Amino acid sequence: MSCQCIKKVDIAVEFLDLAVQLYLKDKNYSSVIHLAGASEELLGKALESKGQNHILKEKSIEIIEGVKKIFGLKVEEKNACGEINRVKNEIKHWNNGEDMCADLEFSASVILQRAFKNYHSYFERQHNEHRNFVIKKTKNQSNGGFV
């Protein structure tokens, strides 16, 4: 075997491609969360390297400002990000081996949306499967689904 050089953004796209394929087939939501989360994170770092904000940063700022405005409390960015990524992190870490409770389909949808946002920000175009993702979500809504 020979060593390969691959761009991190290409890995992120590969993860996103696999995540959305699984999601559209209604399969393996925990894998969707893990793959889409890794894609979101890699693309977020790529955006940071270009001096741009990424979706996790934007969402954490919303939480920090909202909690301060409503409750007058200070929330650290690390804590805001931890809450945003709670399900993703519970899936990928042992955490004393405790079972977890989460709506995996909903969480997969949310994390895919964030990965799509970072993809769009980085590449300045929509992902090829973004439209199919939106169509599926719209069908879920019309059938009494969660989103």
Steps between C-alpha positions, in 0.01 A plus 500: 500500500612850433446812700240743369470872548144620530362841581306526824211671318481198267468275804228731635310475172534121500358487855213732403424297185477178702298662778236639266476170307425316826256766616305494173469121534372533861796299624757513776421838652781468755744456210342798323557710813862387528584551131312829462651625825852420381427672169361805674806519724755462219324753278470733800877486553553560128276808523692622806825466304347734240404747773128419474246400764345156497157385610607368843655838584185680380271274704714528814494880472118487474484292819748719690317820404156352563583370848663831592202701372229284656665385824792741543738205522834445334547179302845395383533419131631152587181427697275633225680284241481199733124534527460545123708184444360299791350215295796483262742482793292243689509275193875514453617491864466217752390726791504220761312274259163644594214464254391818329156632416453717193284541193765377258306580183446859614860538616627361169287754316632790709865401462458444127355851471806640676737301277313622191533859627878466541523331160312788339713760679825330399423407140250781431250256352244252627590135549357276225271316744384804697181530292410133560562550872261798505237304304517214751469740793202669336330161453566420866330827598194434285473149648506633856876459538731688727652765277 
